[in-house]
Amino acid sequence: MRFIETWIPATLVSTRDLSPGIREFLIKPDRFDGTAYPVGSHINVSVTIDGQPETRSYSLVGEASPQGYRIAVRRAEDSRGGSRYMWSLQPGARLDITRPASLLAMDWTRDNYCLIAGGIGITPILGAAQALARRGANVSLHYAVRSRTDAAYLDDLNEALGARMVVHAGDEGKRLDLDALFASLPEGTLTLFCGPMGMLDAARHAWIGAGHPLTDLRYETFGSSGTLPTETFRVRLKDAGVELEIPRERSMLDVLNASGFEVISDCKRGECGLCAIDVVAVDGEIDHRDVFFSDHQKESNQKICACVSRARGTITVDTLLRADAV
Ligand code: FES
């Protein structure tokens, strides 16, 4: 079930390769007024995977522009199909997208800001860097990449931040030491983070270890990143006598809804928790890819965010709703 989602027609105006594995897409809605959107905004894009309509969520890059919305898509090796579809598009392609929305609570009143991006996580961070720099805020950015050739938007970041941007390139032996960084930040610093799940876990632990309040670490991650490889798994519906296969290119949420087991959802990015359903048994392992549940809740495996989280093996769930067709 879709919840608060208004789709608008749009055109892919142009594409630009930012690195061998990252392509930028400029998308303009048919009716577009260039209205500013909040920091951390994303749009949903309707994609087609194996002939089936699916939704993918992408952060908007930079601040609002009269040219349209910019997103950047990494061609993921373990793609569930969304990046393959996006990379297949040519300028002029017609798309359905949603209007920008942000779940990132920004506080403009702090004395100090720290921005952290891992890989393609730079996309929402660029707009934050530009907005903070424009306001004259005391801000620094730490951008972790495998190598500089994988980095995107270095020129824009350099223009906004200059020496206040530090690139941590793994192949140059410059690994980002989150413990040391967070220990050096003044009290009351607000940190915005966007990166893969493993890096987020490390950031959360380092942040707490440095004695900062967890509410001062605001983050986003991407639903495609987890601790286990993206692979097919099975979902058994409690008391329904039904077992569903979740292929690697589809989400559990989509398969449940397509099978008549309606699960409400909103962000489809593992952020709002609306799609959480009860887990009754785990024969294998759950890969929690949301940022909604706490570490403790994830360890207990009592609930799973169906939009992004996956599993290895078979899990039994209870959606509390019964399929119309069963
Ligand atoms: S729909 Fe928001 S966490 Fe799944």
py3Dmol code that shows the C-alpha trace and the ligand (Angstrom):
import py3Dmol

protein = """\
ATOM      1  CA  MET A   1       0.000   0.000   0.000  1.00  0.00           C
ATOM      2  CA  ARG A   2       1.275   3.442  -0.800  1.00  0.00           C
ATOM      3  CA  PHE A   3       0.885   6.085   1.835  1.00  0.00           C
ATOM      4  CA  ILE A   4       1.113   9.823   1.089  1.00  0.00           C
ATOM      5  CA  GLU A   5       2.562   9.424  -2.388  1.00  0.00           C
ATOM      6  CA  THR A   6       1.621  11.730  -5.250  1.00  0.00           C
ATOM      7  CA  TRP A   7       3.225  10.849  -8.555  1.00  0.00           C
ATOM      8  CA  ILE A   8       4.030  13.486 -11.141  1.00  0.00           C
ATOM      9  CA  PRO A   9       5.179  13.024 -14.734  1.00  0.00           C
ATOM     10  CA  ALA A  10       8.696  14.172 -15.574  1.00  0.00           C
ATOM     11  CA  THR A  11      11.371  13.983 -18.259  1.00  0.00           C
ATOM     12  CA  LEU A  12      14.986  12.928 -17.991  1.00  0.00           C
ATOM     13  CA  VAL A  13      16.703  16.051 -19.338  1.00  0.00           C
ATOM     14  CA  SER A  14      20.321  14.894 -19.316  1.00  0.00           C
ATOM     15  CA  THR A  15      22.835  12.541 -17.756  1.00  0.00           C
ATOM     16  CA  ARG A  16      26.455  13.099 -16.731  1.00  0.00           C
ATOM     17  CA  ASP A  17      29.032  10.557 -15.594  1.00  0.00           C
ATOM     18  CA  LEU A  18      30.666  11.766 -12.393  1.00  0.00           C
ATOM     19  CA  SER A  19      32.963   8.750 -12.011  1.00  0.00           C
ATOM     20  CA  PRO A  20      33.216   5.343 -13.702  1.00  0.00           C
ATOM     21  CA  GLY A  21      30.435   4.048 -11.419  1.00  0.00           C
ATOM     22  CA  ILE A  22      28.324   7.137 -10.625  1.00  0.00           C
ATOM     23  CA  ARG A  23      25.962   8.831 -13.082  1.00  0.00           C
ATOM     24  CA  GLU A  24      24.023  12.014 -12.446  1.00  0.00           C
ATOM     25  CA  PHE A  25      20.476  12.397 -13.784  1.00  0.00           C
ATOM     26  CA  LEU A  26      18.756  15.762 -14.262  1.00  0.00           C
ATOM     27  CA  ILE A  27      14.998  15.213 -14.088  1.00  0.00           C
ATOM     28  CA  LYS A  28      12.432  17.929 -14.735  1.00  0.00           C
ATOM     29  CA  PRO A  29       8.766  17.541 -13.790  1.00  0.00           C
ATOM     30  CA  ASP A  30       6.274  18.677 -16.441  1.00  0.00           C
ATOM     31  CA  ARG A  31       5.103  21.421 -14.111  1.00  0.00           C
ATOM     32  CA  PHE A  32       8.166  22.691 -12.314  1.00  0.00           C
ATOM     33  CA  ASP A  33       8.631  25.915 -10.403  1.00  0.00           C
ATOM     34  CA  GLY A  34      12.067  25.276  -8.881  1.00  0.00           C
ATOM     35  CA  THR A  35      10.748  25.718  -5.344  1.00  0.00           C
ATOM     36  CA  ALA A  36      13.408  25.168  -2.659  1.00  0.00           C
ATOM     37  CA  TYR A  37      13.302  21.848  -0.826  1.00  0.00           C
ATOM     38  CA  PRO A  38      14.608  21.007   2.657  1.00  0.00           C
ATOM     39  CA  VAL A  39      18.119  19.642   3.244  1.00  0.00           C
ATOM     40  CA  GLY A  40      18.133  15.841   3.059  1.00  0.00           C
ATOM     41  CA  SER A  41      15.222  15.674   0.586  1.00  0.00           C
ATOM     42  CA  HIS A  42      14.689  12.703  -1.666  1.00  0.00           C
ATOM     43  CA  ILE A  43      12.338  11.779  -4.472  1.00  0.00           C
ATOM     44  CA  ASN A  44      10.911   8.402  -5.364  1.00  0.00           C
ATOM     45  CA  VAL A  45      11.282   7.244  -8.946  1.00  0.00           C
ATOM     46  CA  SER A  46       9.084   4.624 -10.559  1.00  0.00           C
ATOM     47  CA  VAL A  47      11.369   2.043 -12.191  1.00  0.00           C
ATOM     48  CA  THR A  48      10.647  -1.115 -14.149  1.00  0.00           C
ATOM     49  CA  ILE A  49      12.419  -4.297 -13.113  1.00  0.00           C
ATOM     50  CA  ASP A  50      11.752  -7.563 -14.931  1.00  0.00           C
ATOM     51  CA  GLY A  51       8.611  -5.955 -16.346  1.00  0.00           C
ATOM     52  CA  GLN A  52       7.297  -5.093 -12.876  1.00  0.00           C
ATOM     53  CA  PRO A  53       6.815  -1.533 -11.579  1.00  0.00           C
ATOM     54  CA  GLU A  54       8.979  -0.812  -8.531  1.00  0.00           C
ATOM     55  CA  THR A  55       9.938   2.280  -6.585  1.00  0.00           C
ATOM     56  CA  ARG A  56      13.418   3.510  -5.801  1.00  0.00           C
ATOM     57  CA  SER A  57      14.254   6.438  -3.583  1.00  0.00           C
ATOM     58  CA  TYR A  58      17.102   8.823  -4.395  1.00  0.00           C
ATOM     59  CA  SER A  59      18.497  11.793  -2.495  1.00  0.00           C
ATOM     60  CA  LEU A  60      18.386  15.123  -4.265  1.00  0.00           C
ATOM     61  CA  VAL A  61      21.829  16.493  -5.002  1.00  0.00           C
ATOM     62  CA  GLY A  62      22.649  20.029  -3.957  1.00  0.00           C
ATOM     63  CA  GLU A  63      20.243  22.879  -3.481  1.00  0.00           C
ATOM     64  CA  ALA A  64      17.169  23.611  -5.621  1.00  0.00           C
ATOM     65  CA  SER A  65      17.825  24.640  -9.209  1.00  0.00           C
ATOM     66  CA  PRO A  66      15.537  25.971 -11.946  1.00  0.00           C
ATOM     67  CA  GLN A  67      16.861  23.251 -14.254  1.00  0.00           C
ATOM     68  CA  GLY A  68      15.185  20.419 -12.362  1.00  0.00           C
ATOM     69  CA  TYR A  69      16.011  17.791  -9.773  1.00  0.00           C
ATOM     70  CA  ARG A  70      19.448  16.203  -9.730  1.00  0.00           C
ATOM     71  CA  ILE A  71      19.992  12.673  -8.439  1.00  0.00           C
ATOM     72  CA  ALA A  72      23.109  10.525  -8.696  1.00  0.00           C
ATOM     73  CA  VAL A  73      22.971   6.747  -9.010  1.00  0.00           C
ATOM     74  CA  ARG A  74      25.816   4.350  -8.340  1.00  0.00           C
ATOM     75  CA  ARG A  75      25.853   1.309 -10.596  1.00  0.00           C
ATOM     76  CA  ALA A  76      25.736  -1.271  -7.818  1.00  0.00           C
ATOM     77  CA  GLU A  77      27.276  -4.693  -8.385  1.00  0.00           C
ATOM     78  CA  ASP A  78      24.660  -6.285  -6.140  1.00  0.00           C
ATOM     79  CA  SER A  79      21.905  -4.084  -7.565  1.00  0.00           C
ATOM     80  CA  ARG A  80      18.330  -5.178  -7.013  1.00  0.00           C
ATOM     81  CA  GLY A  81      17.683  -3.777 -10.483  1.00  0.00           C
ATOM     82  CA  GLY A  82      17.043  -0.087  -9.785  1.00  0.00           C
ATOM     83  CA  SER A  83      20.476   1.201 -10.737  1.00  0.00           C
ATOM     84  CA  ARG A  84      20.547  -1.028 -13.845  1.00  0.00           C
ATOM     85  CA  TYR A  85      17.240   0.474 -14.941  1.00  0.00           C
ATOM     86  CA  MET A  86      18.342   4.039 -14.272  1.00  0.00           C
ATOM     87  CA  TRP A  87      21.601   3.545 -16.140  1.00  0.00           C
ATOM     88  CA  SER A  88      19.654   2.211 -19.151  1.00  0.00           C
ATOM     89  CA  LEU A  89      17.736   5.497 -19.546  1.00  0.00           C
ATOM     90  CA  GLN A  90      18.516   8.009 -22.275  1.00  0.00           C
ATOM     91  CA  PRO A  91      17.757  11.749 -22.184  1.00  0.00           C
ATOM     92  CA  GLY A  92      14.148  12.351 -23.184  1.00  0.00           C
ATOM     93  CA  ALA A  93      12.888   9.303 -21.257  1.00  0.00           C
ATOM     94  CA  ARG A  94       9.619   9.812 -19.450  1.00  0.00           C
ATOM     95  CA  LEU A  95       9.500   9.051 -15.722  1.00  0.00           C
ATOM     96  CA  ASP A  96       7.082   9.202 -12.826  1.00  0.00           C
ATOM     97  CA  ILE A  97       8.505  10.722  -9.660  1.00  0.00           C
ATOM     98  CA  THR A  98       7.241  12.006  -6.326  1.00  0.00           C
ATOM     99  CA  ARG A  99       7.700  15.495  -4.965  1.00  0.00           C
ATOM    100  CA  PRO A 100      10.733  16.091  -2.699  1.00  0.00           C
ATOM    101  CA  ALA A 101      10.347  15.083   0.931  1.00  0.00           C
ATOM    102  CA  SER A 102      12.813  15.047   3.814  1.00  0.00           C
ATOM    103  CA  LEU A 103      12.858  13.052   7.019  1.00  0.00           C
ATOM    104  CA  LEU A 104      16.097  14.648   8.169  1.00  0.00           C
ATOM    105  CA  ALA A 105      15.479  17.028  11.064  1.00  0.00           C
ATOM    106  CA  MET A 106      17.872  19.934  10.542  1.00  0.00           C
ATOM    107  CA  ASP A 107      18.798  22.361  13.318  1.00  0.00           C
ATOM    108  CA  TRP A 108      20.314  25.595  12.002  1.00  0.00           C
ATOM    109  CA  THR A 109      21.043  27.049  15.444  1.00  0.00           C
ATOM    110  CA  ARG A 110      24.224  25.114  16.319  1.00  0.00           C
ATOM    111  CA  ASP A 111      27.675  26.645  16.591  1.00  0.00           C
ATOM    112  CA  ASN A 112      29.400  23.680  14.934  1.00  0.00           C
ATOM    113  CA  TYR A 113      28.481  21.150  12.273  1.00  0.00           C
ATOM    114  CA  CYS A 114      30.238  18.015  11.090  1.00  0.00           C
ATOM    115  CA  LEU A 115      29.256  16.320   7.826  1.00  0.00           C
ATOM    116  CA  ILE A 116      30.228  12.748   7.073  1.00  0.00           C
ATOM    117  CA  ALA A 117      29.682  10.957   3.778  1.00  0.00           C
ATOM    118  CA  GLY A 118      30.613   7.457   2.707  1.00  0.00           C
ATOM    119  CA  GLY A 119      30.689   6.777  -1.057  1.00  0.00           C
ATOM    120  CA  ILE A 120      27.420   7.678  -2.795  1.00  0.00           C
ATOM    121  CA  GLY A 121      26.219   9.017   0.584  1.00  0.00           C
ATOM    122  CA  ILE A 122      27.680  12.324  -0.564  1.00  0.00           C
ATOM    123  CA  THR A 123      24.458  13.072  -2.498  1.00  0.00           C
ATOM    124  CA  PRO A 124      22.357  14.482   0.398  1.00  0.00           C
ATOM    125  CA  ILE A 125      25.452  15.868   2.111  1.00  0.00           C
ATOM    126  CA  LEU A 126      26.345  18.209  -0.779  1.00  0.00           C
ATOM    127  CA  GLY A 127      23.154  20.266  -0.301  1.00  0.00           C
ATOM    128  CA  ALA A 128      23.781  20.447   3.450  1.00  0.00           C
ATOM    129  CA  ALA A 129      27.364  21.611   2.847  1.00  0.00           C
ATOM    130  CA  GLN A 130      26.211  24.331   0.441  1.00  0.00           C
ATOM    131  CA  ALA A 131      23.417  25.523   2.753  1.00  0.00           C
ATOM    132  CA  LEU A 132      25.670  25.623   5.819  1.00  0.00           C
ATOM    133  CA  ALA A 133      28.492  27.357   3.942  1.00  0.00           C
ATOM    134  CA  ARG A 134      26.035  29.960   2.631  1.00  0.00           C
ATOM    135  CA  ARG A 135      24.929  30.657   6.190  1.00  0.00           C
ATOM    136  CA  GLY A 136      28.525  31.112   7.304  1.00  0.00           C
ATOM    137  CA  ALA A 137      28.323  28.145   9.674  1.00  0.00           C
ATOM    138  CA  ASN A 138      31.361  26.515  11.230  1.00  0.00           C
ATOM    139  CA  VAL A 139      31.247  23.273   9.258  1.00  0.00           C
ATOM    140  CA  SER A 140      33.653  20.554   8.186  1.00  0.00           C
ATOM    141  CA  LEU A 141      33.134  17.568   5.886  1.00  0.00           C
ATOM    142  CA  HIS A 142      34.783  14.153   6.001  1.00  0.00           C
ATOM    143  CA  TYR A 143      34.237  12.205   2.783  1.00  0.00           C
ATOM    144  CA  ALA A 144      35.272   8.542   2.807  1.00  0.00           C
ATOM    145  CA  VAL A 145      35.825   6.861  -0.573  1.00  0.00           C
ATOM    146  CA  ARG A 146      37.742   3.851  -1.840  1.00  0.00           C
ATOM    147  CA  SER A 147      39.753   6.102  -4.113  1.00  0.00           C
ATOM    148  CA  ARG A 148      39.531   9.668  -5.389  1.00  0.00           C
ATOM    149  CA  THR A 149      38.381   8.383  -8.777  1.00  0.00           C
ATOM    150  CA  ASP A 150      35.246   7.066  -7.006  1.00  0.00           C
ATOM    151  CA  ALA A 151      34.506  10.470  -5.481  1.00  0.00           C
ATOM    152  CA  ALA A 152      31.746  12.708  -6.850  1.00  0.00           C
ATOM    153  CA  TYR A 153      31.159  16.462  -6.671  1.00  0.00           C
ATOM    154  CA  LEU A 154      34.658  17.305  -5.433  1.00  0.00           C
ATOM    155  CA  ASP A 155      34.605  20.601  -7.358  1.00  0.00           C
ATOM    156  CA  ASP A 156      31.250  21.690  -5.883  1.00  0.00           C
ATOM    157  CA  LEU A 157      32.371  20.665  -2.402  1.00  0.00           C
ATOM    158  CA  ASN A 158      35.658  22.454  -2.798  1.00  0.00           C
ATOM    159  CA  GLU A 159      33.834  25.595  -3.885  1.00  0.00           C
ATOM    160  CA  ALA A 160      31.538  25.444  -0.835  1.00  0.00           C
ATOM    161  CA  LEU A 161      34.015  24.317   1.807  1.00  0.00           C
ATOM    162  CA  GLY A 162      37.586  24.660   0.537  1.00  0.00           C
ATOM    163  CA  ALA A 163      40.032  23.296   3.125  1.00  0.00           C
ATOM    164  CA  ARG A 164      37.161  22.393   5.419  1.00  0.00           C
ATOM    165  CA  MET A 165      36.632  19.269   3.290  1.00  0.00           C
ATOM    166  CA  VAL A 166      38.827  16.257   4.017  1.00  0.00           C
ATOM    167  CA  VAL A 167      38.789  13.331   1.589  1.00  0.00           C
ATOM    168  CA  HIS A 168      39.654   9.988   3.194  1.00  0.00           C
ATOM    169  CA  ALA A 169      40.679   7.790   0.264  1.00  0.00           C
ATOM    170  CA  GLY A 170      41.269   4.155   1.217  1.00  0.00           C
ATOM    171  CA  ASP A 171      43.840   3.580  -1.544  1.00  0.00           C
ATOM    172  CA  GLU A 172      45.893   6.500  -0.187  1.00  0.00           C
ATOM    173  CA  GLY A 173      45.923   4.882   3.252  1.00  0.00           C
ATOM    174  CA  LYS A 174      43.740   7.707   4.634  1.00  0.00           C
ATOM    175  CA  ARG A 175      41.052   5.867   6.521  1.00  0.00           C
ATOM    176  CA  LEU A 176      38.472   7.876   8.404  1.00  0.00           C
ATOM    177  CA  ASP A 177      39.041   7.404  12.144  1.00  0.00           C
ATOM    178  CA  LEU A 178      35.575   8.095  13.527  1.00  0.00           C
ATOM    179  CA  ASP A 179      36.630   7.587  17.164  1.00  0.00           C
ATOM    180  CA  ALA A 180      39.349  10.240  16.900  1.00  0.00           C
ATOM    181  CA  LEU A 181      37.149  12.605  14.895  1.00  0.00           C
ATOM    182  CA  PHE A 182      34.173  12.474  17.242  1.00  0.00           C
ATOM    183  CA  ALA A 183      36.414  12.795  20.315  1.00  0.00           C
ATOM    184  CA  SER A 184      37.764  16.050  18.832  1.00  0.00           C
ATOM    185  CA  LEU A 185      34.364  17.677  18.191  1.00  0.00           C
ATOM    186  CA  PRO A 186      33.169  20.427  20.562  1.00  0.00           C
ATOM    187  CA  GLU A 187      30.146  19.669  22.709  1.00  0.00           C
ATOM    188  CA  GLY A 188      26.896  20.551  20.937  1.00  0.00           C
ATOM    189  CA  THR A 189      28.204  19.768  17.444  1.00  0.00           C
ATOM    190  CA  LEU A 190      25.480  18.514  15.114  1.00  0.00           C
ATOM    191  CA  THR A 191      26.673  15.748  12.822  1.00  0.00           C
ATOM    192  CA  LEU A 192      24.906  14.742   9.617  1.00  0.00           C
ATOM    193  CA  PHE A 193      25.871  11.348   8.254  1.00  0.00           C
ATOM    194  CA  CYS A 194      25.052   9.475   5.068  1.00  0.00           C
ATOM    195  CA  GLY A 195      26.802   6.260   4.161  1.00  0.00           C
ATOM    196  CA  PRO A 196      26.440   2.494   4.045  1.00  0.00           C
ATOM    197  CA  MET A 197      24.978   0.555   6.950  1.00  0.00           C
ATOM    198  CA  GLY A 198      28.285  -0.840   8.261  1.00  0.00           C
ATOM    199  CA  MET A 199      29.760   2.662   8.402  1.00  0.00           C
ATOM    200  CA  LEU A 200      26.649   3.981  10.128  1.00  0.00           C
ATOM    201  CA  ASP A 201      26.915   1.301  12.816  1.00  0.00           C
ATOM    202  CA  ALA A 202      30.557   2.293  13.373  1.00  0.00           C
ATOM    203  CA  ALA A 203      29.567   5.975  13.497  1.00  0.00           C
ATOM    204  CA  ARG A 204      26.837   5.372  16.049  1.00  0.00           C
ATOM    205  CA  HIS A 205      29.170   3.417  18.333  1.00  0.00           C
ATOM    206  CA  ALA A 206      31.959   6.003  17.995  1.00  0.00           C
ATOM    207  CA  TRP A 207      29.493   8.853  18.615  1.00  0.00           C
ATOM    208  CA  ILE A 208      28.180   7.300  21.826  1.00  0.00           C
ATOM    209  CA  GLY A 209      31.728   6.336  22.847  1.00  0.00           C
ATOM    210  CA  ALA A 210      32.777   9.993  22.532  1.00  0.00           C
ATOM    211  CA  GLY A 211      29.991  10.978  24.937  1.00  0.00           C
ATOM    212  CA  HIS A 212      27.816  12.926  22.456  1.00  0.00           C
ATOM    213  CA  PRO A 213      24.014  12.646  22.686  1.00  0.00           C
ATOM    214  CA  LEU A 214      22.690  10.268  20.033  1.00  0.00           C
ATOM    215  CA  THR A 215      20.091  12.867  19.042  1.00  0.00           C
ATOM    216  CA  ASP A 216      22.955  15.041  17.737  1.00  0.00           C
ATOM    217  CA  LEU A 217      23.891  12.409  15.158  1.00  0.00           C
ATOM    218  CA  ARG A 218      21.381  12.668  12.308  1.00  0.00           C
ATOM    219  CA  TYR A 219      21.710  10.132   9.578  1.00  0.00           C
ATOM    220  CA  GLU A 220      20.507   8.593   6.380  1.00  0.00           C
ATOM    221  CA  THR A 221      21.618   5.415   4.744  1.00  0.00           C
ATOM    222  CA  PHE A 222      20.648   3.582   1.593  1.00  0.00           C
ATOM    223  CA  GLY A 223      18.333   0.610   1.594  1.00  0.00           C
ATOM    224  CA  SER A 224      20.597  -1.346  -0.705  1.00  0.00           C
ATOM    225  CA  SER A 225      23.379  -1.582   1.866  1.00  0.00           C
ATOM    226  CA  GLY A 226      23.380  -4.360   4.399  1.00  0.00           C
ATOM    227  CA  THR A 227      25.705  -6.692   6.210  1.00  0.00           C
ATOM    228  CA  LEU A 228      24.748  -9.761   4.158  1.00  0.00           C
ATOM    229  CA  PRO A 229      24.856 -10.060   0.362  1.00  0.00           C
ATOM    230  CA  THR A 230      21.572  -9.317  -1.399  1.00  0.00           C
ATOM    231  CA  GLU A 231      20.134 -12.730  -2.203  1.00  0.00           C
ATOM    232  CA  THR A 232      16.836 -14.547  -2.536  1.00  0.00           C
ATOM    233  CA  PHE A 233      15.156 -15.507   0.745  1.00  0.00           C
ATOM    234  CA  ARG A 234      11.815 -16.944   1.824  1.00  0.00           C
ATOM    235  CA  VAL A 235       9.032 -15.516   3.953  1.00  0.00           C
ATOM    236  CA  ARG A 236       6.459 -17.747   5.609  1.00  0.00           C
ATOM    237  CA  LEU A 237       3.173 -16.097   6.622  1.00  0.00           C
ATOM    238  CA  LYS A 238       2.081 -17.230  10.076  1.00  0.00           C
ATOM    239  CA  ASP A 239      -1.186 -19.199  10.110  1.00  0.00           C
ATOM    240  CA  ALA A 240      -1.721 -18.564   6.382  1.00  0.00           C
ATOM    241  CA  GLY A 241      -0.055 -21.683   4.988  1.00  0.00           C
ATOM    242  CA  VAL A 242       1.751 -19.439   2.495  1.00  0.00           C
ATOM    243  CA  GLU A 243       5.453 -19.182   1.773  1.00  0.00           C
ATOM    244  CA  LEU A 244       6.745 -16.481  -0.548  1.00  0.00           C
ATOM    245  CA  GLU A 245      10.047 -16.130  -2.319  1.00  0.00           C
ATOM    246  CA  ILE A 246      11.665 -12.695  -2.191  1.00  0.00           C
ATOM    247  CA  PRO A 247      13.971 -12.467  -5.213  1.00  0.00           C
ATOM    248  CA  ARG A 248      17.101 -10.368  -4.927  1.00  0.00           C
ATOM    249  CA  GLU A 249      15.715  -7.588  -7.103  1.00  0.00           C
ATOM    250  CA  ARG A 250      12.436  -7.123  -5.176  1.00  0.00           C
ATOM    251  CA  SER A 251      11.687  -5.969  -1.656  1.00  0.00           C
ATOM    252  CA  MET A 252       9.765  -7.985   0.876  1.00  0.00           C
ATOM    253  CA  LEU A 253       7.276  -5.126   1.037  1.00  0.00           C
ATOM    254  CA  ASP A 254       6.550  -5.314  -2.685  1.00  0.00           C
ATOM    255  CA  VAL A 255       6.181  -9.096  -2.700  1.00  0.00           C
ATOM    256  CA  LEU A 256       3.874  -9.087   0.333  1.00  0.00           C
ATOM    257  CA  ASN A 257       1.651  -6.395  -1.157  1.00  0.00           C
ATOM    258  CA  ALA A 258       1.594  -8.048  -4.577  1.00  0.00           C
ATOM    259  CA  SER A 259       0.492 -11.273  -2.870  1.00  0.00           C
ATOM    260  CA  GLY A 260      -2.407  -9.584  -1.094  1.00  0.00           C
ATOM    261  CA  PHE A 261      -0.773  -9.266   2.338  1.00  0.00           C
ATOM    262  CA  GLU A 262      -1.050  -5.504   2.599  1.00  0.00           C
ATOM    263  CA  VAL A 263       1.629  -3.734   4.569  1.00  0.00           C
ATOM    264  CA  ILE A 264       1.417   0.041   4.912  1.00  0.00           C
ATOM    265  CA  SER A 265       4.514   2.045   4.077  1.00  0.00           C
ATOM    266  CA  ASP A 266       5.727   5.553   3.593  1.00  0.00           C
ATOM    267  CA  CYS A 267       9.415   6.324   3.101  1.00  0.00           C
ATOM    268  CA  LYS A 268      10.504   2.942   1.662  1.00  0.00           C
ATOM    269  CA  ARG A 269      13.995   3.868   2.846  1.00  0.00           C
ATOM    270  CA  GLY A 270      14.041   2.193   6.255  1.00  0.00           C
ATOM    271  CA  GLU A 271      13.565   5.493   8.054  1.00  0.00           C
ATOM    272  CA  CYS A 272       9.949   5.878   9.216  1.00  0.00           C
ATOM    273  CA  GLY A 273       9.228   2.378  10.589  1.00  0.00           C
ATOM    274  CA  LEU A 274       5.715   2.328   9.149  1.00  0.00           C
ATOM    275  CA  CYS A 275       6.255  -0.943   7.299  1.00  0.00           C
ATOM    276  CA  ALA A 276       7.537  -2.834  10.368  1.00  0.00           C
ATOM    277  CA  ILE A 277       5.947  -6.253  10.784  1.00  0.00           C
ATOM    278  CA  ASP A 278       6.237  -8.916  13.481  1.00  0.00           C
ATOM    279  CA  VAL A 279       8.834 -11.646  13.107  1.00  0.00           C
ATOM    280  CA  VAL A 280       7.725 -14.953  14.570  1.00  0.00           C
ATOM    281  CA  ALA A 281      10.675 -17.218  13.709  1.00  0.00           C
ATOM    282  CA  VAL A 282      14.035 -16.988  11.945  1.00  0.00           C
ATOM    283  CA  ASP A 283      15.575 -19.984  10.211  1.00  0.00           C
ATOM    284  CA  GLY A 284      18.704 -18.250   8.940  1.00  0.00           C
ATOM    285  CA  GLU A 285      19.631 -14.648   9.606  1.00  0.00           C
ATOM    286  CA  ILE A 286      17.963 -11.247   9.304  1.00  0.00           C
ATOM    287  CA  ASP A 287      19.874  -8.388   7.678  1.00  0.00           C
ATOM    288  CA  HIS A 288      18.305  -5.282   9.226  1.00  0.00           C
ATOM    289  CA  ARG A 289      18.904  -2.472   6.727  1.00  0.00           C
ATOM    290  CA  ASP A 290      16.723   0.184   8.340  1.00  0.00           C
ATOM    291  CA  VAL A 291      17.802   3.109  10.477  1.00  0.00           C
ATOM    292  CA  PHE A 292      14.536   3.094  12.418  1.00  0.00           C
ATOM    293  CA  PHE A 293      15.155   0.370  14.995  1.00  0.00           C
ATOM    294  CA  SER A 294      17.816   0.590  17.700  1.00  0.00           C
ATOM    295  CA  ASP A 295      20.676  -1.915  17.848  1.00  0.00           C
ATOM    296  CA  HIS A 296      18.895  -3.611  20.723  1.00  0.00           C
ATOM    297  CA  GLN A 297      15.648  -3.915  18.776  1.00  0.00           C
ATOM    298  CA  LYS A 298      17.527  -5.314  15.788  1.00  0.00           C
ATOM    299  CA  GLU A 299      19.268  -7.895  17.941  1.00  0.00           C
ATOM    300  CA  SER A 300      15.943  -9.036  19.370  1.00  0.00           C
ATOM    301  CA  ASN A 301      14.658  -9.763  15.816  1.00  0.00           C
ATOM    302  CA  GLN A 302      11.061  -9.178  16.899  1.00  0.00           C
ATOM    303  CA  LYS A 303      10.245  -6.873  13.995  1.00  0.00           C
ATOM    304  CA  ILE A 304      11.527  -6.226  10.491  1.00  0.00           C
ATOM    305  CA  CYS A 305      11.164  -3.209   8.191  1.00  0.00           C
ATOM    306  CA  ALA A 306       9.783  -4.894   5.097  1.00  0.00           C
ATOM    307  CA  CYS A 307      10.768  -2.084   2.720  1.00  0.00           C
ATOM    308  CA  VAL A 308      14.532  -2.480   2.965  1.00  0.00           C
ATOM    309  CA  SER A 309      15.522  -5.318   5.304  1.00  0.00           C
ATOM    310  CA  ARG A 310      16.304  -8.739   3.960  1.00  0.00           C
ATOM    311  CA  ALA A 311      17.315 -12.160   5.234  1.00  0.00           C
ATOM    312  CA  ARG A 312      19.204 -15.319   4.510  1.00  0.00           C
ATOM    313  CA  GLY A 313      17.148 -18.525   4.721  1.00  0.00           C
ATOM    314  CA  THR A 314      13.493 -18.405   5.784  1.00  0.00           C
ATOM    315  CA  ILE A 315      11.736 -16.104   8.209  1.00  0.00           C
ATOM    316  CA  THR A 316       8.192 -16.403   9.505  1.00  0.00           C
ATOM    317  CA  VAL A 317       6.246 -13.159   9.885  1.00  0.00           C
ATOM    318  CA  ASP A 318       2.811 -12.017  10.955  1.00  0.00           C
ATOM    319  CA  THR A 319       1.452  -9.030   9.036  1.00  0.00           C
ATOM    320  CA  LEU A 320      -1.700  -9.164  11.202  1.00  0.00           C
ATOM    321  CA  LEU A 321      -3.607  -8.905   7.929  1.00  0.00           C
ATOM    322  CA  ARG A 322      -4.722 -11.799   5.846  1.00  0.00           C
ATOM    323  CA  ALA A 323      -4.426 -12.015   2.099  1.00  0.00           C
ATOM    324  CA  ASP A 324      -7.692 -11.299   0.287  1.00  0.00           C
ATOM    325  CA  ALA A 325      -7.032 -14.169  -2.006  1.00  0.00           C
ATOM    326  CA  VAL A 326      -6.066 -16.773   0.602  1.00  0.00           C
TER     327      VAL A 326
END
"""
ligand_1 = """\
4
FES
S 8.305 2.439 4.716
Fe 9.464 3.671 6.080
S 10.722 2.229 7.074
Fe 9.710 1.049 5.588
"""
view = py3Dmol.view(width=600, height=400)
view.addModel(protein, "pdb")
view.setStyle({"model": 0}, {"cartoon": {"style": "trace"}})
view.addModel(ligand_1, "xyz")
view.setStyle({"model": 1}, {"stick": {}})
view.zoomTo()
view.show()
